[in-house]
Structures are given as structure tokens and as C-alpha cells.
């Protein structure tokens, strides 16, 4: 079961740049697997591994959130506040 992040991340990731709000490690994983504009990159790889570590109980949700933001920056995805 996925725990909700204390602060969701909203990205211009949807169709035609629509905003999508990611609020959990599980949602972040699916977004990076299904909707990401790039297929590889160091930050993306790290974020996916961090999400796996969160699910395994080795890291915290906040670690996944930070790694997810770094992957979005790497991919050139606009982050909304």
C-alpha cells in the first residue's frame, strides 16, 4: 500500500501539457514508467530505484519525492507550485 506524500508534486505531464498531480511513490513510479517523455537518464534511473527501495522499506517516501523531482527536471518537465 502506498502512503500519500505530505506535499504532492504537480507537473505539466498530461496530454498537451495538462497538469498532473503525483501524490505517492506508487503514482510516481507509474508516471515514470508510463508517461515519461524520456526512457533513460541518470536521475530517472535513480528515481525508479529509489521508489523500489521505498516499497521494500529501505528508504522513505520523501526520498522518492526528491528523486522524482530530480527526474522531472532532468526530463525538462515543468513543475508547478
Order of alpha helices (4+ residues) and beta strands (2+ residues): beta-beta-alpha-alpha-alpha-beta
